[in-house]
Every structure is written in C-alpha cells, then in structure tokens.
Amino acid sequence: MSAGPATVRRPCGSDDADPAAWFNALVELSRIMLDQARAGHWDRVAELEAGRQRQFEAFFSEPVPAALTTSIGAGIRAILDLDRQLISLAKAGMEDLSADLDRLRAGRRARSAYAAAAP
C-alpha cells in the first residue's frame, strides 16, 4: 500500500490545510512573539508560546511532505533565530528585574535600620 503525500490537520479540525501556509503562519507567530517581547508584553508572549507549542505538535503529528522539507527547514531556522532573540530579551529583562529587586531589598533594609535606630 503506497501512502500519498501527508496532509497536515489544522488544530480547528480542517483536513485541507496547506502545510506550507500553516508552517509560514508558525514563523509569523514567532515574529509576533518577538514583537510582543520587545514591547514588554511578557504575559502575551507566554500565551502565544503555549498556542505555538500546540500548533507545532499538531503540525508535526504527521510526516512533512518531501516537497516541503527545504522550505520547512528554512522556516525552522528562522524560528530558532527568532527564539534566540526572544531568549536574549528575556535574559536582559530578568537581569533588569533582578537589579530592581536588589534595589528594593536594599531600600527595605535601610528603612528597617533607620526605624530601628530611631528613638
């Protein structure tokens, strides 16, 4: 029995999804996530990532058609690059947050010391 080209099911249940268009939408979603991160909308980034993960799982639940392996490979490389940028922004944000927390703790310690020394 010879299997025809694999079809990729959209999460909404449509079996007539165009795999190339669907994967391009995943690349675009990754770009949107990076834009949201740049704008400081980290809650939105987390929401988008959860949806993107489900989309990836659905997309790769069946083999990728051989004719699309080159373009899907390029898309994967693009997503990895976007994710690297996103991770870099997240690390910088975490460092900024850590510095803010350190300043807050120092302020609390100074306020406690001042209150303890007051008559």
N, C-alpha and C positions, 0 to 999 in steps of 0.2 A: 504494500500500500504506500503510495507516494503522497507525501504531505505537500500541500500548496504553500504559498507564502503565508507566514504567520500574520494574523491580524491582531492588532492591539486594541483592547477594550478600553473605552473611556470609563472613568470612575462612575459616570452617570448611567452606565449600562449600555451605551450605544456601541454596537459591534462594528460600525462602519467608520471608525476613526481612522484618520490619515496619520500613520505613525510619525512621519517626518514633521507634520504640522504640530502634532501633540508634543514631540520632543522639543521642537522650537519654542513652544509655549513654556516648557520647563526651563529652558535657557532664559527666556524673558522673565519668568517668575524669579529666577535667581538675580537678574538685574534689578528687579523691583525691590527685592530684599536688600540689596546693597544700597539702593537709593534711600530706603527707609532707615537703614543703619546710619547712613551719612546724615540724615535729618534727626537722628537721635530717637527714633521711634522703635525702641527695642522690643516692646510688647508686640508690636505689629510684626517685627522680624520673626519672633518666636511663633506667632500664629501662622505666618506664611511658611515657615520651615516645616511645621507639622503637616500642613497641606501638601507641601512639596514632597515630603517623605512618602506620604500615601500615594501621590502621583507616580513617583519613581517605582514603588513597589508594584503598582498596577501596570505600569509601562513594561517593566522587565519580568512580568509574570509569564510572558510568552517570549519565544526567541525573536530577536530583531531580524527583520528581513535582510538577507545578504546584501541586497542592493543599497541598503541604508547604512551599512556598518561604517563607511568612511565618514558620512555626514554626522552620524550619531557619535562617532569617536571625536570629531571636531567639537561637537556640542558638549561632550563630557569634559574635554579640555577647557572649554570656555567656562563651564560651570565650576570646575576646580579653580580656575583663576579668579572668578568672582568670589568663590568661597574663601580663598586665601586673603583677598582684600577685606572681606567681611570679618574674618577672624582677626586680622590686623587691627581693624577698627574696634572690635570687641576688646581686644587686649589693651589697647590705648584707653578705652573707656573704663576698663576695670582698674587700670593704674591711676587714672584720674579720680575714680571713686574711692580707691584705697587712700590716696593722698587727702581727699576731703574728709574721710573718716578719721584719719590720723589727726588732722587739724581739729576736728570736732572733739576727739578724745582729749587732746592737749588743752583745749579750752575748758572742758569739763573739769579736768584735773586742776587747772589754775583757779577756776571758780571755787572748787572744793577746798583748795588750800587757802584761798583768800577768806572763805567763810569760816574755816577752822581757826584762822589767825585773828579774826575779828573779835573784839571784846563782847 
